Amino acid sequence: MRVYAARQAILNRRKQSVAYELFFRDGVSNSFPNIDSTAATSKLMLNHHFNVGFKTITRGKRALINFSEQAILARLPTLLPANDIVVEILEDVPPSEEVFQACREMFHQGYRLALDDFQYHHGWEKFMNFTRLIKFDIQHTPLNKLGGILPELKKKYKQIKFLAEKIETYEEYEQAREMGFDFFQGYFFCRPEMMSHNDIDVSYQIVMAIYAEVLKPNFSYDRLARLFEKDVSLTYKLLKFINSGLFVLVEPIGSIKQGLVYLGEERARKFISLIATAHLGIVKPMELIRMSVIRARFCEFIAEKSHPAMKDQAFLLGLFSLIDAILDKSMEDIVQALPLVEEIREALIGYKNVLFHNLELVKAYESGSWYNTQKKARVLRLQQDSLAEMYNKAVAWSESFEEGTEQIAALTDDI
């Protein structure tokens, strides 16, 4: 499926692009969709950052992201690298004590905070020590009304920069520049620019089952891993998240459980809550996803017989073996963005190691090429007759889950 976002440049006083504000879009129409702002931000993060990465969209510059009160209280920004973003606090967020404590925590973790469409209120006074950017919507608060306010704010809060947004004419730009604004944004410079790329469909029922598990006081990494095994999209985003710069990777990832353990309980809950918020509608799984899940299990069964120590790696290999077709990208580009162990990476791009021969046997069996199946089975010292049972078990495993998704959805409706 295609996923969409828009970006609009932030310019400095020399008209150089220094950052981009990112907006969620649900189609080719360059307008904000009629959905909750928290859901929009969650979809923006999940569909884009945990797919291609915000740095790709912003050409390495900071991304300004809007966050609602709910998102701030949930510390949603902390799922993103502090050096990559500016946390925009939406204008309808109240300056409550709970919001203050969340902002204080994020500031001390290195996040830059911005107040969007700023309207002065004494309640925001205590936030100023944590604020690095204030945005004024000059269509909402005209420049002639800011003449007395801006110099006072600049004098009082020397660490804060000021941005004039929704500049539509040259005259507005010149006036804002003369008044001392540091940054500028609006249609006069450029309209929001549409961006799109391919993403993988996600099973709603699996998302909700994972969400139900992670909300338990002492959730099981084993149970979570078994649920992630059912969905290549979620596993892909999990690995992208781990490789986002928030974690120091001691060693490459060789299993789904290992990846989840890297997160730890708190970040696992935040990440999965993000997924649940973003996927509010049921999405029918694609056939390529179903094939990936069957391949993963089939590869695992083969590894249990031929090289048991690598069965977890074999599962990941099968799960990602069709990722290039799903995302319409080269396998080489994809594996570079994922923190997979070297054996999996090499097998995916065609290096003839043990895992590669495992996958080649699976492909030969799928295509009905019995000569090649026999040939590949000999390489792994397997009896060809055993493959039929393995494959049927893999298919049954996949289908049994699909048949049970309605029960899973029913169990999680009250979350």
Number of C-alpha atoms within 10 A of each C-alpha: 10 14 19 22 25 22 21 23 24 24 19 17 13 8 11 12 16 15 23 26 20 24 23 28 22 18 15 14 10 18 15 15 13 9 9 10 19 20 20 23 24 25 25 24 23 23 25 25 19 21 23 18 20 23 15 11 20 20 11 14 17 20 26 24 21 25 24 22 20 13 18 25 16 15 17 22 24 19 16 19 15 19 13 20 22 22 28 24 24 19 16 11 15 16 16 11 11 13 20 19 14 14 23 17 15 20 18 10 11 12 24 21 24 26 23 22 22 18 14 9 9 8 12 16 10 12 17 17 12 20 22 20 21 22 22 23 19 21 13 12 13 12 19 12 10 15 13 11 12 17 13 11 14 15 10 11 13 9 13 19 18 20 24 25 22 20 21 17 12 11 11 17 22 11 13 23 16 9 16 17 21 17 25 26 25 21 14 15 19 14 16 19 13 19 18 16 16 17 19 23 21 21 23 20 25 22 25 26 22 23 23 21 19 22 15 10 8 9 14 14 20 14 14 20 19 14 19 22 22 24 22 28 21 23 21 21 22 23 20 19 25 20 19 20 14 14 12 10 12 7 9 14 23 22 20 24 19 15 21 22 14 17 18 11 18 9 16 21 19 19 21 21 21 23 25 22 19 20 20 13 12 12 12 11 15 15 10 16 23 19 17 26 27 25 29 28 28 29 29 26 22 25 22 15 14 18 16 14 11 18 23 20 24 32 29 27 29 27 28 25 24 20 23 16 11 21 17 12 13 12 19 14 11 19 19 10 16 20 20 22 14 13 19 27 22 17 21 24 16 16 14 14 12 19 28 21 18 26 24 20 26 22 17 18 21 14 10 10 12 13 11 16 20 17 14 22 25 13 13 18 11 15 10 16 10 12 19 11 12 17 21 13 16 21 18 13 16 19 13 11 14 17 10 11 17 11 10 17 16 12 14 16 11 7 9
